[in-house]
Amino acid sequence: MAEIRPRVLLVKGKEDLRVIPELIEANGVDWGTRKNPVVYIRDYDGYQQLVDADVIWTELQASGLSALGILIDADDNPIGRWQSIRTACLKSIPNLPEILPETGLIHIAPNQVKFGIWMMPDNKIRGMLETFLAYIIPDTSESIWQFAQAAAQEAKTRGAVFTDAHYDKANIYTWLAWQDPPGRQLHQAIMQHILNPKHPNAQKFVSWFKSLYDLP
């Protein structure tokens, strides 16, 4: 018998799976246990697996579901990315707004499930999870952050093989390499407050998350 999961978040990768619980718990929400988290995160291992009308319809019909969220990256085309995920959702929720709200989407599906979408980093501009996390680098580290970005750019001119689409990843991992201890993973950097999970720049997302899932 399938477990009933009243609150579910769909993501497209392992980093989201690891980062979101740490970010939300650092903002005052008890995440619970691995077996019984306050929000169950399901990783679809890639955007193309997630942006599927049948997948979204099936997820929305799950027994006992009260709230379903989808977390995606804008990547280099925020308008196109929103249009593609919206199109995939229209089979289940025909009256979705045409424009993604800057505060994230929260909508009531026809079956009365709360349904939400957040597009990293801020529902507006290009970017990804790593872009969002760069927004919560402590203000005291601004000088090193600027230097890390310049270093990544210089490395690119010297033959570094990361793609232009992954500049934001290269930037933040360069910065993390210079922290104490060096080279922490993204979720570890939040746990250890190398990144600042309570930074004002995180609060719009945190508010969307808490509102969608009715968390205190």
Secondary structure, 3 states (H helix, E strand, C coil): CCCCCCEEEEECCHHHHHHHHHHHHHCCCCCECCCCECCEEEECCCHHHHCCHHHHHHHHCCCCCCEEEEEEECECCHHHHHHHHHHHHHCCCCCCCCCCCCCCEEEECCCCCEEEEEEECCCCCCECHHHHHHCCCCHHHHHHHHHHHHHHHHHHHCCCCCCHHHHHHHHHHHHHHCCCCCCCCHHHHHHCCCCCCCCHHHHHHHHHHHHHCCCC
